[in-house]
Amino acid sequence: MSSFIGAIAIGDLVKSTLGPKGMDKILVATGRNEGAVEVTNDGATILKAIGVDNPAAKILVDMSRVQDDEVGDGTTSVTVLGERILQVWRTIS
């Protein structure tokens, strides 16, 4: 159940960036560039910037990276689609 919750959280994070009323996210760096601020609504940038420990969430982030590498676009869409498939599967099982 916790795997599903992590994946749903990732999907919800990037889902709000879609569409004409999509919201921007503020990313604050930690570590070497601590305090550096970036504002973006690009799903690939958001998913590259966050740290993920949850196995199902990692799969969604990896799907996004592969989509970006192969096609160069659609990273947010593939993440939201994967999250929705997991939600439906969780509901029926």
PDB file of N, CA, C and O in Angstrom:
ATOM      1  N   MET A   1       0.816  -1.190   0.000  1.00  0.00           N
ATOM      2  CA  MET A   1       0.000   0.000   0.000  1.00  0.00           C
ATOM      3  C   MET A   1       0.866   1.263   0.000  1.00  0.00           C
ATOM      4  O   MET A   1       0.527   2.244  -0.662  1.00  0.00           O
ATOM      5  N   SER A   2       1.983   1.246   0.739  1.00  0.00           N
ATOM      6  CA  SER A   2       2.840   2.429   0.795  1.00  0.00           C
ATOM      7  C   SER A   2       3.482   2.714  -0.555  1.00  0.00           C
ATOM      8  O   SER A   2       3.756   3.870  -0.878  1.00  0.00           O
ATOM      9  N   SER A   3       3.724   1.674  -1.348  1.00  0.00           N
ATOM     10  CA  SER A   3       4.266   1.891  -2.691  1.00  0.00           C
ATOM     11  C   SER A   3       3.295   2.670  -3.553  1.00  0.00           C
ATOM     12  O   SER A   3       3.692   3.562  -4.303  1.00  0.00           O
ATOM     13  N   PHE A   4       2.027   2.332  -3.443  1.00  0.00           N
ATOM     14  CA  PHE A   4       1.023   3.054  -4.214  1.00  0.00           C
ATOM     15  C   PHE A   4       0.939   4.510  -3.777  1.00  0.00           C
ATOM     16  O   PHE A   4       0.800   5.400  -4.616  1.00  0.00           O
ATOM     17  N   ILE A   5       1.019   4.756  -2.504  1.00  0.00           N
ATOM     18  CA  ILE A   5       0.921   6.124  -1.992  1.00  0.00           C
ATOM     19  C   ILE A   5       2.068   6.980  -2.509  1.00  0.00           C
ATOM     20  O   ILE A   5       1.860   8.138  -2.871  1.00  0.00           O
ATOM     21  N   GLY A   6       3.272   6.428  -2.548  1.00  0.00           N
ATOM     22  CA  GLY A   6       4.421   7.168  -3.074  1.00  0.00           C
ATOM     23  C   GLY A   6       4.272   7.494  -4.547  1.00  0.00           C
ATOM     24  O   GLY A   6       4.590   8.602  -4.979  1.00  0.00           O
ATOM     25  N   ALA A   7       3.788   6.525  -5.322  1.00  0.00           N
ATOM     26  CA  ALA A   7       3.603   6.749  -6.759  1.00  0.00           C
ATOM     27  C   ALA A   7       2.490   7.757  -7.014  1.00  0.00           C
ATOM     28  O   ALA A   7       2.597   8.588  -7.916  1.00  0.00           O
ATOM     29  N   ILE A   8       1.433   7.689  -6.232  1.00  0.00           N
ATOM     30  CA  ILE A   8       0.336   8.640  -6.384  1.00  0.00           C
ATOM     31  C   ILE A   8       0.807  10.044  -6.024  1.00  0.00           C
ATOM     32  O   ILE A   8       0.397  11.018  -6.657  1.00  0.00           O
ATOM     33  N   ALA A   9       1.657  10.154  -5.024  1.00  0.00           N
ATOM     34  CA  ALA A   9       2.191  11.470  -4.647  1.00  0.00           C
ATOM     35  C   ALA A   9       3.030  12.064  -5.777  1.00  0.00           C
ATOM     36  O   ALA A   9       2.944  13.263  -6.042  1.00  0.00           O
ATOM     37  N   ILE A  10       3.834  11.248  -6.440  1.00  0.00           N
ATOM     38  CA  ILE A  10       4.636  11.719  -7.573  1.00  0.00           C
ATOM     39  C   ILE A  10       3.726  12.176  -8.707  1.00  0.00           C
ATOM     40  O   ILE A  10       3.954  13.225  -9.310  1.00  0.00           O
ATOM     41  N   GLY A  11       2.692  11.384  -8.995  1.00  0.00           N
ATOM     42  CA  GLY A  11       1.751  11.753 -10.052  1.00  0.00           C
ATOM     43  C   GLY A  11       1.028  13.058  -9.741  1.00  0.00           C
ATOM     44  O   GLY A  11       0.858  13.905 -10.618  1.00  0.00           O
ATOM     45  N   ASP A  12       0.608  13.215  -8.499  1.00  0.00           N
ATOM     46  CA  ASP A  12      -0.072  14.451  -8.104  1.00  0.00           C
ATOM     47  C   ASP A  12       0.859  15.651  -8.165  1.00  0.00           C
ATOM     48  O   ASP A  12       0.430  16.761  -8.478  1.00  0.00           O
ATOM     49  N   LEU A  13       2.122  15.429  -7.870  1.00  0.00           N
ATOM     50  CA  LEU A  13       3.101  16.516  -7.903  1.00  0.00           C
ATOM     51  C   LEU A  13       3.220  17.124  -9.296  1.00  0.00           C
ATOM     52  O   LEU A  13       3.233  18.346  -9.446  1.00  0.00           O
ATOM     53  N   VAL A  14       3.307  16.275 -10.306  1.00  0.00           N
ATOM     54  CA  VAL A  14       3.483  16.791 -11.663  1.00  0.00           C
ATOM     55  C   VAL A  14       2.164  17.035 -12.378  1.00  0.00           C
ATOM     56  O   VAL A  14       2.122  17.796 -13.345  1.00  0.00           O
ATOM     57  N   LYS A  15       1.092  16.408 -11.926  1.00  0.00           N
ATOM     58  CA  LYS A  15      -0.211  16.578 -12.566  1.00  0.00           C
ATOM     59  C   LYS A  15      -0.669  18.039 -12.527  1.00  0.00           C
ATOM     60  O   LYS A  15      -1.315  18.523 -13.456  1.00  0.00           O
ATOM     61  N   SER A  16      -0.331  18.716 -11.463  1.00  0.00           N
ATOM     62  CA  SER A  16      -0.778  20.105 -11.308  1.00  0.00           C
ATOM     63  C   SER A  16      -0.050  21.071 -12.247  1.00  0.00           C
ATOM     64  O   SER A  16      -0.398  22.251 -12.298  1.00  0.00           O
ATOM     65  N   THR A  17       0.950  20.593 -12.987  1.00  0.00           N
ATOM     66  CA  THR A  17       1.657  21.461 -13.937  1.00  0.00           C
ATOM     67  C   THR A  17       1.054  21.400 -15.332  1.00  0.00           C
ATOM     68  O   THR A  17       1.459  22.164 -16.208  1.00  0.00           O
ATOM     69  N   LEU A  18       0.097  20.510 -15.558  1.00  0.00           N
ATOM     70  CA  LEU A  18      -0.484  20.334 -16.896  1.00  0.00           C
ATOM     71  C   LEU A  18      -1.565  21.362 -17.199  1.00  0.00           C
ATOM     72  O   LEU A  18      -2.214  21.893 -16.298  1.00  0.00           O
ATOM     73  N   GLY A  19      -1.740  21.625 -18.466  1.00  0.00           N
ATOM     74  CA  GLY A  19      -2.842  22.452 -18.928  1.00  0.00           C
ATOM     75  C   GLY A  19      -2.570  23.936 -18.905  1.00  0.00           C
ATOM     76  O   GLY A  19      -1.521  24.391 -18.448  1.00  0.00           O
ATOM     77  N   PRO A  20      -3.545  24.689 -19.411  1.00  0.00           N
ATOM     78  CA  PRO A  20      -3.367  26.138 -19.481  1.00  0.00           C
ATOM     79  C   PRO A  20      -3.319  26.812 -18.109  1.00  0.00           C
ATOM     80  O   PRO A  20      -2.786  27.912 -17.970  1.00  0.00           O
ATOM     81  N   LYS A  21      -3.870  26.156 -17.117  1.00  0.00           N
ATOM     82  CA  LYS A  21      -3.826  26.706 -15.758  1.00  0.00           C
ATOM     83  C   LYS A  21      -2.824  25.942 -14.896  1.00  0.00           C
ATOM     84  O   LYS A  21      -2.942  25.921 -13.671  1.00  0.00           O
ATOM     85  N   GLY A  22      -1.841  25.317 -15.535  1.00  0.00           N
ATOM     86  CA  GLY A  22      -0.821  24.558 -14.831  1.00  0.00           C
ATOM     87  C   GLY A  22      -0.005  25.444 -13.916  1.00  0.00           C
ATOM     88  O   GLY A  22       0.357  26.565 -14.274  1.00  0.00           O
ATOM     89  N   MET A  23       0.280  24.935 -12.741  1.00  0.00           N
ATOM     90  CA  MET A  23       1.012  25.712 -11.737  1.00  0.00           C
ATOM     91  C   MET A  23       2.512  25.472 -11.849  1.00  0.00           C
ATOM     92  O   MET A  23       2.958  24.382 -12.207  1.00  0.00           O
ATOM     93  N   ASP A  24       3.277  26.507 -11.537  1.00  0.00           N
ATOM     94  CA  ASP A  24       4.725  26.392 -11.457  1.00  0.00           C
ATOM     95  C   ASP A  24       5.110  25.807 -10.105  1.00  0.00           C
ATOM     96  O   ASP A  24       4.370  25.931  -9.129  1.00  0.00           O
ATOM     97  N   LYS A  25       6.258  25.180 -10.060  1.00  0.00           N
ATOM     98  CA  LYS A  25       6.813  24.646  -8.811  1.00  0.00           C
ATOM     99  C   LYS A  25       8.103  25.393  -8.502  1.00  0.00           C
ATOM    100  O   LYS A  25       8.870  25.728  -9.404  1.00  0.00           O
ATOM    101  N   ILE A  26       8.327  25.644  -7.248  1.00  0.00           N
ATOM    102  CA  ILE A  26       9.558  26.284  -6.805  1.00  0.00           C
ATOM    103  C   ILE A  26      10.463  25.191  -6.255  1.00  0.00           C
ATOM    104  O   ILE A  26      10.108  24.501  -5.300  1.00  0.00           O
ATOM    105  N   LEU A  27      11.634  25.039  -6.864  1.00  0.00           N
ATOM    106  CA  LEU A  27      12.607  24.041  -6.436  1.00  0.00           C
ATOM    107  C   LEU A  27      13.745  24.753  -5.722  1.00  0.00           C
ATOM    108  O   LEU A  27      14.356  25.669  -6.273  1.00  0.00           O
ATOM    109  N   VAL A  28      14.026  24.334  -4.503  1.00  0.00           N
ATOM    110  CA  VAL A  28      15.116  24.914  -3.726  1.00  0.00           C
ATOM    111  C   VAL A  28      16.190  23.850  -3.578  1.00  0.00           C
ATOM    112  O   VAL A  28      15.934  22.766  -3.054  1.00  0.00           O
ATOM    113  N   ALA A  29      17.387  24.161  -4.041  1.00  0.00           N
ATOM    114  CA  ALA A  29      18.492  23.202  -4.039  1.00  0.00           C
ATOM    115  C   ALA A  29      19.043  22.999  -2.630  1.00  0.00           C
ATOM    116  O   ALA A  29      19.030  23.908  -1.799  1.00  0.00           O
ATOM    117  N   THR A  30      19.523  21.791  -2.387  1.00  0.00           N
ATOM    118  CA  THR A  30      20.233  21.468  -1.146  1.00  0.00           C
ATOM    119  C   THR A  30      21.595  20.916  -1.534  1.00  0.00           C
ATOM    120  O   THR A  30      21.819  20.553  -2.689  1.00  0.00           O
ATOM    121  N   GLY A  31      22.486  20.854  -0.587  1.00  0.00           N
ATOM    122  CA  GLY A  31      23.815  20.331  -0.877  1.00  0.00           C
ATOM    123  C   GLY A  31      24.754  21.412  -1.342  1.00  0.00           C
ATOM    124  O   GLY A  31      24.880  22.460  -0.710  1.00  0.00           O
ATOM    125  N   ARG A  32      25.421  21.148  -2.469  1.00  0.00           N
ATOM    126  CA  ARG A  32      26.458  22.047  -2.970  1.00  0.00           C
ATOM    127  C   ARG A  32      25.913  23.437  -3.320  1.00  0.00           C
ATOM    128  O   ARG A  32      26.541  24.443  -2.991  1.00  0.00           O
ATOM    129  N   ASN A  33      24.780  23.500  -3.966  1.00  0.00           N
ATOM    130  CA  ASN A  33      24.179  24.782  -4.365  1.00  0.00           C
ATOM    131  C   ASN A  33      23.032  25.164  -3.433  1.00  0.00           C
ATOM    132  O   ASN A  33      22.012  25.688  -3.882  1.00  0.00           O
ATOM    133  N   GLU A  34      23.193  24.908  -2.167  1.00  0.00           N
ATOM    134  CA  GLU A  34      22.104  25.107  -1.214  1.00  0.00           C
ATOM    135  C   GLU A  34      21.541  26.521  -1.291  1.00  0.00           C
ATOM    136  O   GLU A  34      22.271  27.512  -1.264  1.00  0.00           O
ATOM    137  N   GLY A  35      20.222  26.577  -1.386  1.00  0.00           N
ATOM    138  CA  GLY A  35      19.545  27.856  -1.438  1.00  0.00           C
ATOM    139  C   GLY A  35      19.252  28.352  -2.837  1.00  0.00           C
ATOM    140  O   GLY A  35      18.510  29.320  -3.001  1.00  0.00           O
ATOM    141  N   ALA A  36      19.820  27.709  -3.858  1.00  0.00           N
ATOM    142  CA  ALA A  36      19.532  28.107  -5.238  1.00  0.00           C
ATOM    143  C   ALA A  36      18.071  27.796  -5.545  1.00  0.00           C
ATOM    144  O   ALA A  36      17.579  26.713  -5.228  1.00  0.00           O
ATOM    145  N   VAL A  37      17.388  28.744  -6.157  1.00  0.00           N
ATOM    146  CA  VAL A  37      15.956  28.612  -6.413  1.00  0.00           C
ATOM    147  C   VAL A  37      15.708  28.534  -7.915  1.00  0.00           C
ATOM    148  O   VAL A  37      16.298  29.284  -8.693  1.00  0.00           O
ATOM    149  N   GLU A  38      14.829  27.619  -8.313  1.00  0.00           N
ATOM    150  CA  GLU A  38      14.425  27.484  -9.707  1.00  0.00           C
ATOM    151  C   GLU A  38      12.908  27.359  -9.751  1.00  0.00           C
ATOM    152  O   GLU A  38      12.324  26.600  -8.978  1.00  0.00           O
ATOM    153  N   VAL A  39      12.278  28.092 -10.640  1.00  0.00           N
ATOM    154  CA  VAL A  39      10.832  28.028 -10.820  1.00  0.00           C
ATOM    155  C   VAL A  39      10.569  27.379 -12.170  1.00  0.00           C
ATOM    156  O   VAL A  39      11.073  27.841 -13.193  1.00  0.00           O
ATOM    157  N   THR A  40       9.773  26.300 -12.176  1.00  0.00           N
ATOM    158  CA  THR A  40       9.526  25.566 -13.412  1.00  0.00           C
ATOM    159  C   THR A  40       8.167  24.886 -13.368  1.00  0.00           C
ATOM    160  O   THR A  40       7.614  24.641 -12.296  1.00  0.00           O
ATOM    161  N   ASN A  41       7.643  24.588 -14.538  1.00  0.00           N
ATOM    162  CA  ASN A  41       6.466  23.732 -14.629  1.00  0.00           C
ATOM    163  C   ASN A  41       6.764  22.536 -15.545  1.00  0.00           C
ATOM    164  O   ASN A  41       5.847  21.857 -16.006  1.00  0.00           O
ATOM    165  N   ASP A  42       8.036  22.290 -15.797  1.00  0.00           N
ATOM    166  CA  ASP A  42       8.475  21.167 -16.614  1.00  0.00           C
ATOM    167  C   ASP A  42       8.569  19.914 -15.751  1.00  0.00           C
ATOM    168  O   ASP A  42       9.332  19.871 -14.786  1.00  0.00           O
ATOM    169  N   GLY A  43       7.796  18.908 -16.101  1.00  0.00           N
ATOM    170  CA  GLY A  43       7.770  17.678 -15.317  1.00  0.00           C
ATOM    171  C   GLY A  43       9.119  16.989 -15.234  1.00  0.00           C
ATOM    172  O   GLY A  43       9.480  16.471 -14.177  1.00  0.00           O
ATOM    173  N   ALA A  44       9.869  16.971 -16.321  1.00  0.00           N
ATOM    174  CA  ALA A  44      11.180  16.319 -16.324  1.00  0.00           C
ATOM    175  C   ALA A  44      12.134  17.001 -15.347  1.00  0.00           C
ATOM    176  O   ALA A  44      12.866  16.329 -14.620  1.00  0.00           O
ATOM    177  N   THR A  45      12.128  18.321 -15.326  1.00  0.00           N
ATOM    178  CA  THR A  45      12.992  19.071 -14.406  1.00  0.00           C
ATOM    179  C   THR A  45      12.607  18.804 -12.956  1.00  0.00           C
ATOM    180  O   THR A  45      13.474  18.635 -12.100  1.00  0.00           O
ATOM    181  N   ILE A  46      11.330  18.767 -12.688  1.00  0.00           N
ATOM    182  CA  ILE A  46      10.842  18.521 -11.327  1.00  0.00           C
ATOM    183  C   ILE A  46      11.247  17.128 -10.868  1.00  0.00           C
ATOM    184  O   ILE A  46      11.745  16.958  -9.756  1.00  0.00           O
ATOM    185  N   LEU A  47      11.033  16.126 -11.726  1.00  0.00           N
ATOM    186  CA  LEU A  47      11.336  14.750 -11.344  1.00  0.00           C
ATOM    187  C   LEU A  47      12.832  14.496 -11.214  1.00  0.00           C
ATOM    188  O   LEU A  47      13.244  13.646 -10.425  1.00  0.00           O
ATOM    189  N   LYS A  48      13.655  15.222 -11.978  1.00  0.00           N
ATOM    190  CA  LYS A  48      15.108  15.083 -11.830  1.00  0.00           C
ATOM    191  C   LYS A  48      15.589  15.691 -10.515  1.00  0.00           C
ATOM    192  O   LYS A  48      16.600  15.260  -9.961  1.00  0.00           O
ATOM    193  N   ALA A  49      14.872  16.684 -10.022  1.00  0.00           N
ATOM    194  CA  ALA A  49      15.323  17.423  -8.848  1.00  0.00           C
ATOM    195  C   ALA A  49      14.939  16.776  -7.527  1.00  0.00           C
ATOM    196  O   ALA A  49      15.548  17.075  -6.500  1.00  0.00           O
ATOM    197  N   ILE A  50      13.950  15.900  -7.530  1.00  0.00           N
ATOM    198  CA  ILE A  50      13.494  15.338  -6.258  1.00  0.00           C
ATOM    199  C   ILE A  50      14.180  14.012  -5.979  1.00  0.00           C
ATOM    200  O   ILE A  50      14.549  13.285  -6.901  1.00  0.00           O
ATOM    201  N   GLY A  51      14.346  13.708  -4.719  1.00  0.00           N
ATOM    202  CA  GLY A  51      14.885  12.421  -4.302  1.00  0.00           C
ATOM    203  C   GLY A  51      13.741  11.480  -3.983  1.00  0.00           C
ATOM    204  O   GLY A  51      12.796  11.857  -3.289  1.00  0.00           O
ATOM    205  N   VAL A  52      13.819  10.253  -4.487  1.00  0.00           N
ATOM    206  CA  VAL A  52      12.730   9.295  -4.321  1.00  0.00           C
ATOM    207  C   VAL A  52      13.280   8.011  -3.719  1.00  0.00           C
ATOM    208  O   VAL A  52      14.261   7.457  -4.216  1.00  0.00           O
ATOM    209  N   ASP A  53      12.645   7.537  -2.646  1.00  0.00           N
ATOM    210  CA  ASP A  53      13.019   6.273  -2.023  1.00  0.00           C
ATOM    211  C   ASP A  53      12.003   5.168  -2.291  1.00  0.00           C
ATOM    212  O   ASP A  53      12.334   3.985  -2.218  1.00  0.00           O
ATOM    213  N   ASN A  54      10.791   5.546  -2.594  1.00  0.00           N
ATOM    214  CA  ASN A  54       9.705   4.611  -2.801  1.00  0.00           C
ATOM    215  C   ASN A  54       9.897   3.853  -4.120  1.00  0.00           C
ATOM    216  O   ASN A  54      10.135   4.482  -5.151  1.00  0.00           O
ATOM    217  N   PRO A  55       9.799   2.509  -4.112  1.00  0.00           N
ATOM    218  CA  PRO A  55      10.050   1.725  -5.331  1.00  0.00           C
ATOM    219  C   PRO A  55       9.099   2.058  -6.484  1.00  0.00           C
ATOM    220  O   PRO A  55       9.542   2.196  -7.625  1.00  0.00           O
ATOM    221  N   ALA A  56       7.824   2.187  -6.206  1.00  0.00           N
ATOM    222  CA  ALA A  56       6.861   2.492  -7.277  1.00  0.00           C
ATOM    223  C   ALA A  56       7.079   3.912  -7.799  1.00  0.00           C
ATOM    224  O   ALA A  56       6.952   4.155  -8.999  1.00  0.00           O
ATOM    225  N   ALA A  57       7.399   4.828  -6.927  1.00  0.00           N
ATOM    226  CA  ALA A  57       7.678   6.200  -7.347  1.00  0.00           C
ATOM    227  C   ALA A  57       8.943   6.247  -8.207  1.00  0.00           C
ATOM    228  O   ALA A  57       9.011   7.014  -9.168  1.00  0.00           O
ATOM    229  N   LYS A  58       9.949   5.429  -7.865  1.00  0.00           N
ATOM    230  CA  LYS A  58      11.173   5.362  -8.662  1.00  0.00           C
ATOM    231  C   LYS A  58      10.872   4.885 -10.077  1.00  0.00           C
ATOM    232  O   LYS A  58      11.477   5.359 -11.039  1.00  0.00           O
ATOM    233  N   ILE A  59       9.940   3.952 -10.203  1.00  0.00           N
ATOM    234  CA  ILE A  59       9.570   3.450 -11.523  1.00  0.00           C
ATOM    235  C   ILE A  59       8.964   4.576 -12.356  1.00  0.00           C
ATOM    236  O   ILE A  59       9.275   4.708 -13.539  1.00  0.00           O
ATOM    237  N   LEU A  60       8.101   5.388 -11.744  1.00  0.00           N
ATOM    238  CA  LEU A  60       7.513   6.512 -12.472  1.00  0.00           C
ATOM    239  C   LEU A  60       8.578   7.521 -12.895  1.00  0.00           C
ATOM    240  O   LEU A  60       8.528   8.046 -14.008  1.00  0.00           O
ATOM    241  N   VAL A  61       9.533   7.791 -12.021  1.00  0.00           N
ATOM    242  CA  VAL A  61      10.615   8.726 -12.356  1.00  0.00           C
ATOM    243  C   VAL A  61      11.477   8.141 -13.472  1.00  0.00           C
ATOM    244  O   VAL A  61      11.884   8.868 -14.378  1.00  0.00           O
ATOM    245  N   ASP A  62      11.759   6.843 -13.420  1.00  0.00           N
ATOM    246  CA  ASP A  62      12.539   6.194 -14.474  1.00  0.00           C
ATOM    247  C   ASP A  62      11.793   6.202 -15.808  1.00  0.00           C
ATOM    248  O   ASP A  62      12.403   6.399 -16.859  1.00  0.00           O
ATOM    249  N   MET A  63      10.472   5.989 -15.769  1.00  0.00           N
ATOM    250  CA  MET A  63       9.675   6.062 -16.993  1.00  0.00           C
ATOM    251  C   MET A  63       9.780   7.454 -17.606  1.00  0.00           C
ATOM    252  O   MET A  63       9.887   7.604 -18.823  1.00  0.00           O
ATOM    253  N   SER A  64       9.749   8.451 -16.757  1.00  0.00           N
ATOM    254  CA  SER A  64       9.856   9.835 -17.223  1.00  0.00           C
ATOM    255  C   SER A  64      11.213  10.081 -17.882  1.00  0.00           C
ATOM    256  O   SER A  64      11.291  10.720 -18.931  1.00  0.00           O
ATOM    257  N   ARG A  65      12.272   9.576 -17.269  1.00  0.00           N
ATOM    258  CA  ARG A  65      13.619   9.759 -17.831  1.00  0.00           C
ATOM    259  C   ARG A  65      13.768   9.068 -19.179  1.00  0.00           C
ATOM    260  O   ARG A  65      14.351   9.629 -20.107  1.00  0.00           O
ATOM    261  N   VAL A  66      13.242   7.853 -19.289  1.00  0.00           N
ATOM    262  CA  VAL A  66      13.314   7.121 -20.562  1.00  0.00           C
ATOM    263  C   VAL A  66      12.525   7.862 -21.630  1.00  0.00           C
ATOM    264  O   VAL A  66      12.980   7.987 -22.767  1.00  0.00           O
ATOM    265  N   GLN A  67      11.337   8.356 -21.268  1.00  0.00           N
ATOM    266  CA  GLN A  67      10.539   9.125 -22.222  1.00  0.00           C
ATOM    267  C   GLN A  67      11.303  10.358 -22.700  1.00  0.00           C
ATOM    268  O   GLN A  67      11.293  10.677 -23.889  1.00  0.00           O
ATOM    269  N   ASP A  68      11.961  11.043 -21.777  1.00  0.00           N
ATOM    270  CA  ASP A  68      12.731  12.234 -22.126  1.00  0.00           C
ATOM    271  C   ASP A  68      13.918  11.882 -23.015  1.00  0.00           C
ATOM    272  O   ASP A  68      14.207  12.602 -23.971  1.00  0.00           O
ATOM    273  N   ASP A  69      14.605  10.788 -22.716  1.00  0.00           N
ATOM    274  CA  ASP A  69      15.760  10.367 -23.514  1.00  0.00           C
ATOM    275  C   ASP A  69      15.361   9.937 -24.920  1.00  0.00           C
ATOM    276  O   ASP A  69      16.035  10.280 -25.891  1.00  0.00           O
ATOM    277  N   GLU A  70      14.268   9.186 -25.032  1.00  0.00           N
ATOM    278  CA  GLU A  70      13.868   8.629 -26.321  1.00  0.00           C
ATOM    279  C   GLU A  70      13.123   9.622 -27.200  1.00  0.00           C
ATOM    280  O   GLU A  70      13.362   9.687 -28.405  1.00  0.00           O
ATOM    281  N   VAL A  71      12.217  10.399 -26.602  1.00  0.00           N
ATOM    282  CA  VAL A  71      11.339  11.257 -27.388  1.00  0.00           C
ATOM    283  C   VAL A  71      11.640  12.736 -27.164  1.00  0.00           C
ATOM    284  O   VAL A  71      11.539  13.544 -28.087  1.00  0.00           O
ATOM    285  N   GLY A  72      12.006  13.083 -25.940  1.00  0.00           N
ATOM    286  CA  GLY A  72      12.294  14.478 -25.626  1.00  0.00           C
ATOM    287  C   GLY A  72      11.092  15.268 -25.156  1.00  0.00           C
ATOM    288  O   GLY A  72      11.206  16.465 -24.894  1.00  0.00           O
ATOM    289  N   ASP A  73       9.943  14.625 -25.045  1.00  0.00           N
ATOM    290  CA  ASP A  73       8.723  15.304 -24.632  1.00  0.00           C
ATOM    291  C   ASP A  73       7.772  14.277 -24.028  1.00  0.00           C
ATOM    292  O   ASP A  73       7.948  13.073 -24.215  1.00  0.00           O
ATOM    293  N   GLY A  74       6.769  14.754 -23.309  1.00  0.00           N
ATOM    294  CA  GLY A  74       5.750  13.861 -22.766  1.00  0.00           C
ATOM    295  C   GLY A  74       6.086  13.254 -21.423  1.00  0.00           C
ATOM    296  O   GLY A  74       5.442  12.293 -21.003  1.00  0.00           O
ATOM    297  N   THR A  75       7.080  13.793 -20.741  1.00  0.00           N
ATOM    298  CA  THR A  75       7.483  13.205 -19.461  1.00  0.00           C
ATOM    299  C   THR A  75       6.390  13.333 -18.406  1.00  0.00           C
ATOM    300  O   THR A  75       6.153  12.396 -17.644  1.00  0.00           O
ATOM    301  N   THR A  76       5.735  14.462 -18.358  1.00  0.00           N
ATOM    302  CA  THR A  76       4.659  14.646 -17.387  1.00  0.00           C
ATOM    303  C   THR A  76       3.488  13.739 -17.730  1.00  0.00           C
ATOM    304  O   THR A  76       2.896  13.131 -16.838  1.00  0.00           O
ATOM    305  N   SER A  77       3.153  13.642 -18.984  1.00  0.00           N
ATOM    306  CA  SER A  77       2.021  12.813 -19.406  1.00  0.00           C
ATOM    307  C   SER A  77       2.240  11.345 -19.076  1.00  0.00           C
ATOM    308  O   SER A  77       1.326  10.678 -18.589  1.00  0.00           O
ATOM    309  N   VAL A  78       3.433  10.835 -19.333  1.00  0.00           N
ATOM    310  CA  VAL A  78       3.700   9.425 -19.049  1.00  0.00           C
ATOM    311  C   VAL A  78       3.684   9.165 -17.537  1.00  0.00           C
ATOM    312  O   VAL A  78       3.276   8.087 -17.104  1.00  0.00           O
ATOM    313  N   THR A  79       4.114  10.119 -16.749  1.00  0.00           N
ATOM    314  CA  THR A  79       4.084   9.968 -15.293  1.00  0.00           C
ATOM    315  C   THR A  79       2.653   9.957 -14.786  1.00  0.00           C
ATOM    316  O   THR A  79       2.297   9.122 -13.954  1.00  0.00           O
ATOM    317  N   VAL A  80       1.835  10.867 -15.273  1.00  0.00           N
ATOM    318  CA  VAL A  80       0.437  10.939 -14.847  1.00  0.00           C
ATOM    319  C   VAL A  80      -0.326   9.697 -15.305  1.00  0.00           C
ATOM    320  O   VAL A  80      -1.151   9.171 -14.557  1.00  0.00           O
ATOM    321  N   LEU A  81      -0.062   9.225 -16.518  1.00  0.00           N
ATOM    322  CA  LEU A  81      -0.708   8.017 -17.015  1.00  0.00           C
ATOM    323  C   LEU A  81      -0.327   6.803 -16.165  1.00  0.00           C
ATOM    324  O   LEU A  81      -1.193   6.010 -15.794  1.00  0.00           O
ATOM    325  N   GLY A  82       0.953   6.657 -15.859  1.00  0.00           N
ATOM    326  CA  GLY A  82       1.398   5.556 -15.004  1.00  0.00           C
ATOM    327  C   GLY A  82       0.783   5.616 -13.620  1.00  0.00           C
ATOM    328  O   GLY A  82       0.397   4.590 -13.062  1.00  0.00           O
ATOM    329  N   GLU A  83       0.691   6.809 -13.069  1.00  0.00           N
ATOM    330  CA  GLU A  83       0.077   6.985 -11.743  1.00  0.00           C
ATOM    331  C   GLU A  83      -1.395   6.606 -11.783  1.00  0.00           C
ATOM    332  O   GLU A  83      -1.900   5.975 -10.855  1.00  0.00           O
ATOM    333  N   ARG A  84      -2.077   6.983 -12.837  1.00  0.00           N
ATOM    334  CA  ARG A  84      -3.504   6.668 -12.951  1.00  0.00           C
ATOM    335  C   ARG A  84      -3.717   5.172 -13.112  1.00  0.00           C
ATOM    336  O   ARG A  84      -4.662   4.622 -12.546  1.00  0.00           O
ATOM    337  N   ILE A  85      -2.859   4.505 -13.871  1.00  0.00           N
ATOM    338  CA  ILE A  85      -2.957   3.045 -14.026  1.00  0.00           C
ATOM    339  C   ILE A  85      -2.773   2.364 -12.676  1.00  0.00           C
ATOM    340  O   ILE A  85      -3.499   1.422 -12.360  1.00  0.00           O
ATOM    341  N   LEU A  86      -1.817   2.822 -11.876  1.00  0.00           N
ATOM    342  CA  LEU A  86      -1.622   2.257 -10.541  1.00  0.00           C
ATOM    343  C   LEU A  86      -2.828   2.505  -9.649  1.00  0.00           C
ATOM    344  O   LEU A  86      -3.205   1.627  -8.873  1.00  0.00           O
ATOM    345  N   GLN A  87      -3.443   3.682  -9.742  1.00  0.00           N
ATOM    346  CA  GLN A  87      -4.649   3.948  -8.949  1.00  0.00           C
ATOM    347  C   GLN A  87      -5.782   3.007  -9.311  1.00  0.00           C
ATOM    348  O   GLN A  87      -6.459   2.486  -8.424  1.00  0.00           O
ATOM    349  N   VAL A  88      -5.999   2.782 -10.595  1.00  0.00           N
ATOM    350  CA  VAL A  88      -7.073   1.890 -11.030  1.00  0.00           C
ATOM    351  C   VAL A  88      -6.769   0.461 -10.603  1.00  0.00           C
ATOM    352  O   VAL A  88      -7.660  -0.245 -10.131  1.00  0.00           O
ATOM    353  N   TRP A  89      -5.523   0.027 -10.764  1.00  0.00           N
ATOM    354  CA  TRP A  89      -5.157  -1.330 -10.376  1.00  0.00           C
ATOM    355  C   TRP A  89      -5.332  -1.542  -8.873  1.00  0.00           C
ATOM    356  O   TRP A  89      -5.779  -2.602  -8.436  1.00  0.00           O
ATOM    357  N   ARG A  90      -4.977  -0.525  -8.088  1.00  0.00           N
ATOM    358  CA  ARG A  90      -5.147  -0.617  -6.633  1.00  0.00           C
ATOM    359  C   ARG A  90      -6.632  -0.726  -6.279  1.00  0.00           C
ATOM    360  O   ARG A  90      -6.994  -1.437  -5.342  1.00  0.00           O
ATOM    361  N   THR A  91      -7.485  -0.032  -7.013  1.00  0.00           N
ATOM    362  CA  THR A  91      -8.913  -0.044  -6.741  1.00  0.00           C
ATOM    363  C   THR A  91      -9.542  -1.394  -7.032  1.00  0.00           C
ATOM    364  O   THR A  91     -10.401  -1.851  -6.279  1.00  0.00           O
ATOM    365  N   ILE A  92      -9.123  -2.041  -8.120  1.00  0.00           N
ATOM    366  CA  ILE A  92      -9.764  -3.309  -8.491  1.00  0.00           C
ATOM    367  C   ILE A  92      -9.161  -4.531  -7.802  1.00  0.00           C
ATOM    368  O   ILE A  92      -9.751  -5.612  -7.818  1.00  0.00           O
ATOM    369  N   SER A  93      -7.989  -4.359  -7.199  1.00  0.00           N
ATOM    370  CA  SER A  93      -7.388  -5.543  -6.549  1.00  0.00           C
ATOM    371  C   SER A  93      -7.592  -5.541  -5.062  1.00  0.00           C
ATOM    372  O   SER A  93      -7.149  -6.463  -4.377  1.00  0.00           O
TER     373      SER A  93
END
